[in-house]
Amino acid sequence: MKILIIGATGMAGSALTALANQKGHTVVANGRDADKLAQLAQDNAGIETLAQDAFTLTKAQLAAYDVVVDAFAVAPTAAYLHIDLAEHLVHELRGEEKPRV
């Protein structure tokens, strides 16, 4: 299964990335910090990385995955961004059979 993990460099995202990789899935780790993604890839041989703001992911990009995991994290003062990202992902994938979000 090809899985995109948004927020892969955070606490939950990095744990999910490692677990999915260990289970033999094709994992693409998404985040904005290229240095953190490089370290994550070094710690988890075989994963791919995508240094891109999750809010700019397109329908074509998202449709390449079987599953999209949202492990995006923000400060409590910006918690509204969770809703905004969910809205973006739903908007881009509305009507598609896959990926599952």
Accessible surface in RSA format (square Angstrom, percent):
REM  Atomic radii and reference values for relative SASA: ProtOr
REM  Chains: A
REM  Algorithm: Lee & Richards
REM  Probe-radius: 1.40
REM  Slices: 20
REM RES _ NUM      All-atoms   Total-Side   Main-Chain    Non-polar    All polar
REM                ABS   REL    ABS   REL    ABS   REL    ABS   REL    ABS   REL
RES MET A   1   105.44  54.6  58.94  39.0  46.50 110.7  62.54  53.2  42.89  56.8
RES LYS A   2    69.61  34.0  68.12  41.8   1.49   3.6  26.85  24.2  42.76  45.5
RES ILE A   3    15.81   9.0  15.81  11.8   0.00   0.0  15.81  11.4   0.00   0.0
RES LEU A   4     0.00   0.0   0.00   0.0   0.00   0.0   0.00   0.0   0.00   0.0
RES ILE A   5     1.83   1.0   1.83   1.4   0.00   0.0   1.83   1.3   0.00   0.0
RES ILE A   6     1.58   0.9   1.58   1.2   0.00   0.0   1.58   1.1   0.00   0.0
RES GLY A   7    16.40  20.2   0.00   N/A  16.40  20.2  15.29  42.0   1.11   2.5
RES ALA A   8     0.00   0.0   0.00   0.0   0.00   0.0   0.00   0.0   0.00   0.0
RES THR A   9    43.26  30.8  19.02  19.3  24.24  57.8   3.60   4.8  39.66  60.0
RES GLY A  10    28.66  35.3   0.00   N/A  28.66  35.3  27.36  75.1   1.30   2.9
RES MET A  11   178.43  92.4 157.29 104.1  21.14  50.3 123.76 105.2  54.67  72.4
RES ALA A  12    62.00  57.0  51.66  79.7  10.34  23.5  58.76  82.7   3.24   8.6
RES GLY A  13     0.24   0.3   0.00   N/A   0.24   0.3   0.00   0.0   0.24   0.5
RES SER A  14    34.85  29.4  32.30  43.1   2.54   5.9  15.67  33.4  19.17  26.9
RES ALA A  15    63.30  58.2  49.78  76.8  13.53  30.8  58.86  82.9   4.44  11.8
RES LEU A  16    71.42  39.8  69.74  49.9   1.68   4.2  69.98  49.1   1.44   3.9
RES THR A  17     0.00   0.0   0.00   0.0   0.00   0.0   0.00   0.0   0.00   0.0
RES ALA A  18    25.07  23.0  24.99  38.6   0.08   0.2  24.99  35.2   0.08   0.2
RES LEU A  19    91.08  50.7  90.03  64.4   1.05   2.6  90.73  63.7   0.35   0.9
RES ALA A  20    12.72  11.7   9.12  14.1   3.61   8.2  12.25  17.3   0.47   1.2
RES ASN A  21    35.22  24.3  25.23  24.4   9.99  24.1   0.00   0.0  35.22  34.0
RES GLN A  22   141.88  79.3 103.56  75.7  38.32  91.2  45.62  97.1  96.26  73.0
RES LYS A  23   144.87  70.7 113.78  69.8  31.09  74.0  62.38  56.2  82.49  87.9
RES GLY A  24    65.48  80.7   0.00   N/A  65.48  80.7  33.89  93.0  31.59  70.8
RES HIS A  25    58.14  31.8  50.75  35.3   7.39  18.9  28.10  29.0  30.03  34.9
RES THR A  26    64.73  46.0  58.04  58.8   6.69  16.0  29.37  39.4  35.36  53.5
RES VAL A  27     1.45   1.0   0.00   0.0   1.45   3.5   0.00   0.0   1.45   3.9
RES VAL A  28     6.23   4.1   6.23   5.6   0.00   0.0   6.23   5.4   0.00   0.0
RES ALA A  29     0.00   0.0   0.00   0.0   0.00   0.0   0.00   0.0   0.00   0.0
RES ASN A  30     1.72   1.2   1.72   1.7   0.00   0.0   0.00   0.0   1.72   1.7
RES GLY A  31     8.15  10.0   0.00   N/A   8.15  10.0   8.15  22.4   0.00   0.0
RES ARG A  32   176.14  74.0 144.76  73.8  31.38  74.7  43.08  58.9 133.06  80.6
RES ASP A  33    58.91  41.3  51.96  51.7   6.94  16.4  23.63  55.6  35.27  35.2
RES ALA A  34    63.53  58.4  53.91  83.2   9.63  21.9  54.88  77.3   8.66  22.9
RES ASP A  35   118.23  82.8 110.01 109.5   8.22  19.4  30.39  71.5  87.84  87.6
RES LYS A  36   119.10  58.1 113.15  69.4   5.95  14.2  60.56  54.5  58.54  62.4
RES LEU A  37     2.73   1.5   2.73   2.0   0.00   0.0   2.73   1.9   0.00   0.0
RES ALA A  38    61.70  56.7  49.43  76.3  12.28  27.9  56.30  79.3   5.40  14.3
RES GLN A  39    93.62  52.3  91.18  66.6   2.44   5.8  43.08  91.7  50.54  38.3
RES LEU A  40    15.22   8.5  13.05   9.3   2.18   5.5  14.82  10.4   0.40   1.1
RES ALA A  41    31.05  28.5  23.56  36.4   7.49  17.0  23.91  33.7   7.14  18.9
RES GLN A  42   142.38  79.6 110.66  80.9  31.72  75.5  41.60  88.5 100.78  76.4
RES ASP A  43    96.55  67.6  62.15  61.9  34.40  81.4  25.18  59.3  71.36  71.2
RES ASN A  44    16.69  11.5  13.44  13.0   3.24   7.8   3.24   7.8  13.44  13.0
RES ALA A  45    88.69  81.5  68.02 105.0  20.67  47.0  72.78 102.5  15.91  42.1
RES GLY A  46    74.15  91.4   0.00   N/A  74.15  91.4  38.41 105.4  35.74  80.0
RES ILE A  47    17.00   9.7   0.05   0.0  16.95  40.9   0.16   0.1  16.84  45.7
RES GLU A  48    87.87  50.4  82.19  62.2   5.68  13.5  37.85  73.2  50.02  40.8
RES THR A  49    61.90  44.0  34.02  34.5  27.89  66.5   2.34   3.1  59.56  90.0
RES LEU A  50    42.52  23.7  40.96  29.3   1.57   3.9  42.52  29.9   0.00   0.0
RES ALA A  51    61.13  56.2  27.57  42.5  33.56  76.3  28.25  39.8  32.88  87.1
RES GLN A  52    41.46  23.2  33.79  24.7   7.67  18.3  23.64  50.3  17.83  13.5
RES ASP A  53    52.73  36.9  47.31  47.1   5.43  12.8  15.30  36.0  37.43  37.3
RES ALA A  54     6.77   6.2   3.37   5.2   3.39   7.7   3.37   4.8   3.39   9.0
RES PHE A  55    65.52  32.8  52.67  32.6  12.85  33.4  52.67  31.9  12.85  36.8
RES THR A  56    78.56  55.9  64.62  65.5  13.95  33.2  68.76  92.4   9.80  14.8
RES LEU A  57     1.31   0.7   0.26   0.2   1.04   2.6   0.26   0.2   1.04   2.8
RES THR A  58    65.79  46.8  64.42  65.3   1.37   3.3  61.94  83.2   3.85   5.8
RES LYS A  59    89.28  43.6  88.47  54.3   0.81   1.9  48.98  44.1  40.29  42.9
RES ALA A  60    84.08  77.3  61.52  94.9  22.55  51.3  70.26  98.9  13.81  36.6
RES GLN A  61    58.58  32.8  51.28  37.5   7.30  17.4  34.61  73.7  23.97  18.2
RES LEU A  62     0.12   0.1   0.10   0.1   0.02   0.0   0.12   0.1   0.00   0.0
RES ALA A  63    33.49  30.8  26.28  40.6   7.21  16.4  26.38  37.2   7.10  18.8
RES ALA A  64    52.78  48.5  32.64  50.4  20.14  45.8  43.35  61.0   9.43  25.0
RES TYR A  65    17.75   8.3  17.75  10.1   0.00   0.0   0.99   0.7  16.76  20.7
RES ASP A  66    43.05  30.2  41.63  41.4   1.41   3.3  10.33  24.3  32.71  32.6
RES VAL A  67    27.73  18.2  27.73  25.1   0.00   0.0  27.73  24.1   0.00   0.0
RES VAL A  68     1.79   1.2   0.00   0.0   1.79   4.3   0.00   0.0   1.79   4.9
RES VAL A  69    41.89  27.6  38.51  34.9   3.39   8.2  41.89  36.4   0.00   0.0
RES ASP A  70    57.01  39.9  26.77  26.6  30.25  71.5  13.75  32.4  43.26  43.1
RES ALA A  71    15.28  14.1   1.25   1.9  14.03  31.9   9.97  14.0   5.31  14.1
RES PHE A  72    30.33  15.2  21.45  13.3   8.88  23.1  21.54  13.1   8.79  25.2
RES ALA A  73    77.32  71.1  55.04  84.9  22.28  50.7  56.67  79.8  20.65  54.7
RES VAL A  74    42.83  28.2  11.39  10.3  31.44  75.8  22.67  19.7  20.16  54.7
RES ALA A  75    60.10  55.3  45.56  70.3  14.54  33.1  52.24  73.6   7.86  20.8
RES PRO A  76   123.01  89.7 102.79  93.7  20.22  73.5 109.55  90.5  13.46  83.6
RES THR A  77   129.03  91.8  98.96 100.3  30.07  71.7  88.32 118.6  40.71  61.5
RES ALA A  78    21.33  19.6  21.33  32.9   0.00   0.0  21.33  30.0   0.00   0.0
RES ALA A  79    51.02  46.9  46.77  72.2   4.25   9.7  47.14  66.4   3.88  10.3
RES TYR A  80   130.62  61.0 123.38  70.2   7.24  18.8  89.34  67.1  41.28  50.9
RES LEU A  81    47.92  26.7  47.92  34.3   0.00   0.0  47.92  33.7   0.00   0.0
RES HIS A  82    72.33  39.5  69.43  48.3   2.90   7.4  45.45  46.8  26.88  31.3
RES ILE A  83   127.92  72.8 124.97  93.1   2.95   7.1 127.51  91.8   0.40   1.1
RES ASP A  84    56.24  39.4  52.86  52.6   3.38   8.0  12.18  28.7  44.07  43.9
RES LEU A  85     0.00   0.0   0.00   0.0   0.00   0.0   0.00   0.0   0.00   0.0
RES ALA A  86    45.84  42.1  43.41  67.0   2.43   5.5  45.80  64.5   0.03   0.1
RES GLU A  87   121.80  69.9 113.52  85.9   8.28  19.7  40.02  77.4  81.79  66.8
RES HIS A  88    35.63  19.5  30.08  20.9   5.56  14.2  21.18  21.8  14.45  16.8
RES LEU A  89     0.75   0.4   0.75   0.5   0.00   0.0   0.75   0.5   0.00   0.0
RES VAL A  90    75.75  49.8  72.06  65.2   3.68   8.9  75.75  65.8   0.00   0.0
RES HIS A  91   120.63  65.9 108.10  75.1  12.53  32.1  65.00  67.0  55.62  64.7
RES GLU A  92    37.10  21.3  33.75  25.5   3.35   8.0   2.71   5.2  34.39  28.1
RES LEU A  93    14.15   7.9   8.78   6.3   5.36  13.5   9.33   6.6   4.81  12.9
RES ARG A  94   162.99  68.4 143.05  72.9  19.94  47.5  71.27  97.4  91.72  55.6
RES GLY A  95    80.59  99.4   0.00   N/A  80.59  99.4  41.51 113.9  39.08  87.5
RES GLU A  96    72.70  41.7  47.51  35.9  25.18  60.0   3.04   5.9  69.66  56.9
RES GLU A  97   174.19 100.0 143.24 108.4  30.95  73.7  62.92 121.7 111.27  90.8
RES LYS A  98    96.17  46.9  94.50  58.0   1.66   4.0  62.57  56.3  33.59  35.8
RES PRO A  99     9.56   7.0   0.00   0.0   9.56  34.7   0.00   0.0   9.56  59.4
RES ARG A 100   144.49  60.7 139.26  71.0   5.24  12.5  70.81  96.8  73.68  44.7
RES VAL A 101    96.00  63.2  32.68  29.6  63.31 152.6  50.61  44.0  45.39 123.1
END  Absolute sums over single chains surface
CHAIN  1 A     5872.0       4615.2       1256.8       3388.8       2483.2
END  Absolute sums over all chains
TOTAL          5872.0       4615.2       1256.8       3388.8       2483.2
